[in-house]
Amino acid sequence: MSSEQKILSTDGIPLEESLKQAEKKNKIKAFLLVTPLLLFLIITYIIPIADMFSRSIDDKMVTNMLPKTYKAMEQWDGKELPPEEVFKAFYLDYKILVENKTAGKLQTQLNYEKNGFKSVLKKLARKQKKFEEGNYKEQIMKVHKRWRNVDYWRAIKRRAPAYTYSKYLKGVDMYSNEDGKIVQVAEDRRIHRILWSRTLEVAFFVTLFCFLMAYPIAHLLATLPMKYSNLLMICVLLPFWTSLLVRTASWMILLQQQGLVNDFFVWIGLVTDDNRPEMMYNKTGTYVAMTQILLPFMVLPLYSVMKTISPSLMRAGKSLGATPGVAFFKIYFPLTIPGIGAGCLLVFILAIGYYITPALVGGASGTLISNQIAYHMKSTLDWSFASAMGLMLLTGVLVIYWIYNKLVGVDNIKLG
Amino acid sequence: MSKKEDFVKFDKVDKSYDGKVLVVKDLNLDIEEGEFVTMLGPSGSGKTTCLMMLAGFETPTNGEIYLDKNPISNIPPHKRGIGMVFQNYALFPHMTVFENLAFPLRVRKISKDDIDKKVEKALSMVSLSGFGNRMPGQLSGGQQQRVAVARALVFDPSVVLMDEPLGALDKNLRESMQYEIKHIHESIGVTVVYVTHDQGEALTMSNRIAVFNDGKVQQLSSPDKLYEEPVNSFVAEFIGENNTFAGEISDISNGSCKVKLDKGEIIANPISVRSVGEKTTVSIRPERALINPKDKMDNNQKGIIEEVIYHGDHTRVRLNLLGNSEFILKVPNSSQNLDIKLGNEINIGWNSHDARALDPK
C-alpha cells in the first residue's frame, strides 16, 4: 500500500476531484466578475506598454526603405568602399523613394547617424535623374565627394538591423560610434543624465519633506477627538478636490517674484524690495508645489496605520517606565513603519513621474525627466526615444520597488 | 516589617473632564500595602478614571493622591513605578514575549544578565517558560493575558493596577485566570488595585471591594460583608441577586421594624431607616428565603409559582409574593421532594434579620 492513500468521498470519487468540481462553479463566477477589469487592464495598460517597447527598439523604417542595398551589403566587410553592386542597389532603392516622395524620412534618419548626410542625399536626389545605365559607383561618387568617404557607407550599414537599442543609449547620454563602440556623448551635451539625477533628487526630497510634514498631521488626525479630526481630514483632502492645475497656478501666484509670499517678506522686512528671492522657475518652486500636492498621499496611509495603534500601547510603555520620547521611538514609531513604507513608496513613485507641476513652476532648472519625455512626444516627434525613456522610467520604478521589497517587505505595507 | 495602612491614599479627589460633570466626587480611599482592592461598578461609574489618576494618565481636578505618603499628582506616569495591566493587554506587537518583558528593565538600564534572570523568573511565575521567542500575535488570549501580568510585575513595582484584564477572555479561562492572579498576588504580596464590572470576579479575588456608582464609593468592605450586609439598595442590587419590596415603615423598635407594603406587611432589619413613616426598600437574598421552613421564621408568606427554571445544581423559581411577581427563590437540587410546579401555592419563610430595610430606590 502506498503511503499516500487516496481519500474518497462518500460516492467513491477521489476527494480532491470532488472538491474541484464543487468549487468549479464558484471559480468561474469569480473569474467572470474580474474579467471586465482584466480586459480593461490589458487594453489600457499591458498593450500600450508592449507597443511602447516595440516602438522604442523598432528600427525597421530604414531597413524597409533600402531593401536591395542591405541585401547587397551583406557581403561587404565595411573596411573599404563597397563594390559596384551596393552602389547600384542603393541607386535603385533611392530612386523609388524619390519617386514616392518618401526620401525625406530617409534623409532625416541617416542624418541622425552621420551629420551632414542630409545635404549629400538631397543633392543625389536632384542629380540622379540624369544617371545613365551602368557603372553607378562612378556616377554617384561624382555627385558629391563625400560618397568616396567610407564613413557614410558605414553609417548606412549601421542601420541595417531591424531592431536597435540606440534610443536607450541616448537616454543615458551614450551612443555607439562609427566603430560600433559604446561611448559617452560630448560633455556639454550630457543633458539626460542631469535630468535623471535631478528627477531622483527631487523625488527623494519631496518624499522626505512629505514624510516630515505628514507624520505629525497623521498623528493628530488619528488621535484628536472625532469632531476636530474630521475637520482636519477635510483640510487634508481639500487639495484632492481641487484641480491640479488650479493648485499649481495658485502656487505660481504665491511664489512669483511679485507674488504674495515675496510681498509678505518685504513687508516684514526680511528682504528688500529690489532683492526679492526667486522662489519659482527653479527647483525651489518644484519642491514647494510638489510637496504640497503629494502630501495627502503620505498622510492617508500613515493615518490608516496610526488609527489602528491602540493608545494603550503608549500608556503601557509609560507605565513601564519609558519616558515619552523612548516610548515613541521604541513603540509607536516601529508600529507606523508599514504606513511610512506605503506613503514613501507612493509619493516617491508619483514624484518620479511628475509632469505638470515641474512644467509650470519648474523653469529650466526644475524640469524633470517626464518633461523631457513630453517634449519628445510633442515637439521633436521622436516617439521611439520618448518610449525608450518612458520604459527606462518604468524599469527604474520597478527596481526601486524591488529594492524596497528587499528592505521593508511589501507584505508590511499598509495602504488602508 | 509592618504593613503600611495607607500605602495608597486618595484624599478628597474630584475629577471632571468638561468642567460641568464630576465623574469622581470626593473620593477618599485608603489601600493597605499588599492588599488586593477591587474597584467594582457599572460602566461610567468613575472606577477606571480613578485607576487612570493613580497611574498618572489623568490628573485629579481637586484633591491629592498619595503613594507611600508622597503626593504623586505632579509625577509623570513613567516615574511612578506603578505596573499596569490593560484591558486589551497592550502587549507590544512588534516585540517578542521576551522583549516585552525586558522592556521595563531595559529602560531602567538593568544589566543584561539580570534582565535574563528576571524575565525568566517572571515567565515561569505565569507558567510560560519557553515562550520568550514567540510574538504576542502567536499566543492565545489567555497566554497574552499572562504575559501582560508578568510584564507588569517583572520590574518589582510596589503597586500593580489592573484595568478589567479578563474582560476579553471566555468564561472558563476567566475563572482559571482569576485564581491564577489571586495566587500570584498571595505569593509575592504586591499591592493590587483591580478594576472590573464583574462582581463574581471581584468577590473571588479581592481582600476588599470598593463599589462605585455615580462617581462615589458606595461601600468599601470585604467580599462577604458586601454580600451579606450591603449598606444601601444600590450595593444590594449590584452585588448578587436580590428580591426587593418597596414600602413604608409602620413600626420600629429594638433592632427590627415593620414595613407596610401595598399588599400585606413584613418584618425587617432596619439598616438605613430611623423613624416611622419613612419610605424604604427591603432586600432579601434569594437563598435566604426557604420553602416550607422547618425552623420557625418570623416572616411567613404564601406565594404562587409563576416560572420554574432548571439550572442543574439548583432550580430557580419565580413567585408572585405580596404583589411582587419578580420574587426569586433558589432551591438546591436535593432528593427532598418539594411540590414545585407552575401555579402551585407554596409557603415561604425568612428571618427578619435577613430582610434589610435600606434606603428607597
Interface residues (C-beta under 8 A of the other chain):
Chain A: S310 S312 L313 R315 A316 G317 K318 S319 L320 G321 A322 T323 P324 V326 A327 K330 I331 P334 L335
Chain B: A55 G56 F57 P76 P77 H78 K79 R80 G81 I82 G83 M84 F86 Q87 N88 A90 L91 F92 P93 H94 F103 P104 V107 R108 R151 A152 F155 L161
